[in-house]
Amino acid sequence: MTNRFKGLLLRLALLVMFPTSAILFRNCLPVAGAADSSAKSAAGASQPNHDADEKAFRGTADEFVKAFNVGDAKTIGAEWSADAAYIDEDGQVFHGRDAIEKQYAQLFKDHPGATVTLFIDSFRFFGPDTAVERGIAKVKTKDGKSTAARYNVVHARRDGKWIMVAGHDVPYVSELDDDHLHELEWLIGSWKPEDKDAGPNMTFEWMGGRNFIKDTYTTDKNGQTKLSGGQIIGWNPKLAKIVAWRFDPEGGFGNDVWTKNGNKWVTEATATLHEGSDATAVNTITKIDGNHFTWQSTDRTLDGVQLPDATPVKMVRIQGQK
């Protein structure tokens, strides 16, 4: 390892770019050993990796959206099993692929030019061959009217391929239909690490008429601020996802894409550091309750070099600061 690279890693260890989308490079000198490898192997054996399966589900969702937006009922029908069952938000039941395809064909006939956007909330696996996808579907008609429904879809693996076997829609009502950040409202306020040496204090506040959340974070030592930075969290309508733009105190910057999975928010982060190095990470924010959450950075790289995972950090709300 060159002296330049060692120095860069040491500087990164001091650069605390913290939640909710930052890359935490603390204790980041690579350490590898037989014990670590065994522990990771054991964890992998006890917790199956469903990344490929989730990728397949997202591919199916993308195909559904493309087919819906061009009025292709046949392609949508092909995504369902021959014995599938679908219940719409009015409680009407459609049995079988043919009935589901006919229902979509009638919808496209009644509402030509209608488009749909899917917001996937989570995937939950029940054994190796069954999974439930949950999310929200928003449909906009050609005249600008919109409606939305929460949906549950059951995926089953048959003959080595995932296919949809059951679906159920229920009405979705939001007080703020375009308030894409409402599920992050619990973050608004000020936070500190439970272990004062584990990371910086943070403050989240609304800006831009609730269209954005500003997060500022500082690291204090002996009553003086040593590091400060921030990020702006907002909605990307083209991606139909929450994203964030980050700025660190030394001039680096980055951006993230957020995905909700149950009580977790997973952010895929990329960054350019002030000296031009590229960094990536997957950061997970797990809500415990309204006053506590944990944060961990994993799958971290620096210029393509794998770095060890960060230690999970527990954050506590500073009371009276919400």
N, C-alpha and C positions, 0 to 999 in steps of 0.2 A: 504494500500500500504506500503510495507516494506521500511525502510530507504535505503537499497541497491538499490531497484528499483527506488526510487525517485532520488537517486544520479545518476543512470544510465541515466535516462531521462534528467536530467540537463546537463550531459556531452554530450548527443546526441544533445541537443539544441545548443551546441557550435560547434558540428562537422558538418561542412558545406560541404557535399559531393555533389557537384553541377553538372549541366548539363554536357554532354547531356544524361548521363545515370545514374547519381548518385541519391542517396536518400537524400532529404533535410529534416532533422529533426530539424526544427526551430519551436519554440513555441509549443513544442510537448507534454506538459502536457495535458492529456485527459480532455476535458471539454464537458459536455453534458447537454442539457436543452431542455425544451419544444419548445422554439423558434427555436433552431437549427433543431430539428426533423421536425417541421412544414415546415421550409424552404427547407429541403432536400426532404420532401414528395412532396412539390409543384414543385420542380425542376424535380423530377422523373415523375410527372404527365404530365408536359409540354414537356418533352423529353423522348420518349419511349426508353426502354432498348432493344437493338437488339443483345445483346451478344449471346443469344441462337441461333438466326438466323444466325449470322456470323459464329458461330461454325459449324452449319449445312452446310453452304456454303464451309467452309474449309474442312469439311469431304468429301463433293462431289468432291472437287479439289484433295484431297488425293486419293480417289478411282479412279478418272480419270487418275492420274499419274501412279498408280499401274497397271491399266488395259492397258494403252498405252504401258508401258514398257515390258509387256508380250504379246503384240499383241492381246488383247482381245477386238475386236470390238463390240461384243454383249453387254458386260457390259457398254461400253461407250454409245452405243445406248440407253440403258435403262435409262440413266441419262437425256435424252431429252424427251419432251412431244411428243405425237403422231403427233401433228400439228406444231411441231417446224420448224423454218427456220434458216439456217446457211449460211453465206456468207464467203467464204475463202478469203485469201489475194489477189487472182487474180480476185476477183469479181464474181466468180462462185457461184450460189445460189443452195442450196439443200433444198428441201421442205419435211418435214416429218421425223420421226424417222428412217424409213427404209432406206431412201436415205442417211441420215447422217451415219448410221451404215455401209452401203455399201462403202461409201467414205473412212471411216477409214479402212475397211477390205482391200480395194485396196491399201491404203497407206502402210499397214503392209506387203502386198504381194510384193510391189515394193521396200520396204526398210526394210527387216527383221532385227531385232536387234536394230532398232531405239529407242531412249529414249527421254523423255521430262522432262523439269523442268519448273515449274510455279513460277512466282514472282507476287504475288497479291499486287496491289497498293492500292486499295480502294474498299469500298462497299458504295453505295448510295441508300437510301430507298425512294420510292415514295408511301407513304401510307403503310398500314399494310401488304399488300400481293404482293408487287412488289419491286424488288431491282435490281440494276445493279452492276455487279462485273467488275472491270477493272484490267488489269495486262499485263504481258509479258510472252509469252511461247517460250522457247528455245528448239529446237529439234536437237539432235546429232545422225548422222547415224553411222553404225557399222564401217565404214572406217574413222571416225573421223571428217567428215564434219559437219558443224552446220549451222542452220538458225534460225531466230527469227521473231516473229510477236507480235504486240500489239493486245490484244483481249478485247472485251466487251461481256459480257454474261448477259442476262436478266433472272432473277429467278422469278418465280411466285408461289404463294402458292395455291395449288389445293387440295381439300379434306383434308386439314390440313397438307399437305406435300409439301415441296419446290421441284420444278423441273425446269430444264432449258427449256425455250421456244424460245429463240432467241440468236444467236451468230454472231459476226462479227469480222473478223481478218483483220488487215492492216499491211503492211510491217513495220518492225522495223529496223532502221539503227542506229548504235552507232559508233561514231568515235573511241571509245575505247571499243571493244566488251566485254573485261573482266574487265573493270573499274567499279566494282560493287559499288564503293563509289562515283560515279560521282554526284549523286543527293544530296550529302552532301558537295559538293565543296563550296557552298555559306557560309559555316561555317568557312572556312579557314581565319585566321586573329585573331585579338584581340578584346575582348568584355568587357564591364563593365555594371553593373546594372544601370538602369535609376535612381533608388533610391540607393545612395551609401551605405546605411546601409542594403540593401536587400540581398546581397550575394557577392560572390567573383568575381574578374576579371578572365577572361579565355583567353587562347590562343590555337588555333587549327592550326596544321601544318601537312603537308604531311610527311610520312616516308616510307621507304621500297619500293621505286619506285611506290608510289601512291597506294600501296596495304593496307596501314594502315594510320590512322589519329591519331596523338598524341594530347591529350587535357591535358593541365596543368592549374591548377586553384589555386589562392592564395587569402587569405583574409588579407587585410592590416589595421592597426590601428595606428594612430599617426606616419605614415611613416615607420612602421615596419611590416614585414610579420608575421602573427600570425598562419595561417594554410596554408598548401599547400598539394596538392595531384594531382592525375592524372588518366588518363585512356587511353587505346589503343583501337581504334575502327577498326574492320576488318570484313572480310567475312568468314563465315563458310560454306564450300562447301557441307558438309553433311546435314546441316539444310537448305541450300540455303537461308540463311538470314544474315543480318548484325548483328554482336554481339559486345560486348564491355567487356573489363576486367578492373576493377577499383581497385585503391590502395589508401587508405587514410593515412594521416600523422601519425596516431597512430598505424598502423599495421594491420588495417582491410582490407578486400578485397571483391570483388563481381563481378558478371557478369550479363549481360543483353542480351535480345533478342529484336531486333528492328522490327517494322512493320510500313510501310508508309500508311497513310490514308489521301488522298488529300494533303493539305498543312501542315499536322501534322505528326510527328513521335511519335509513342507510344512505350515506352520501358518497358518491364516487367523485373523488377530488383530484384535480390536477393543478400544478403550480409551477411558476417560473420564479426562481430565486433571484436575488438582486445581482448575483455574479453570472447569471445565465444558465444555471443548472436546472434540470427538469425533475420534478418530484410528483409522485402519485400516491394515493392512499385510498382505502375504504374506511370511512368513519361511521361508527354506529352510536346513535343516541337512544338510550333506553329509558323511557319514562317509568319511574317507580310510583310516584303519586304527584300531586300538584306542587309539592315542595322539594322533591328529590328526583334526580336522574343520574344515570351513569353515562360515561363517554369513553369510547376506546377506538384507537386507530390501528388498523391491520392492513396486511397486503401492501406495505409501504416500499417504495423504490426511490432511489436517487440516481439519476442518469442511468437507469436500467439495472442498478445494483440493488438486490433485495436487502431490506433492513428488517430487524426484529420488530415484532408487534409491540405497541406501547402498552403499559400497564393501565387497566381500567381506572378511571377517576370518578369519584362520586361527588356530585355537586349538590349544594343545599341552598335553598332560597333564603335571601336576607330578609327577614320578616319586616313588613311595613314598607317594602320597596316595590310591590307589584304595581 
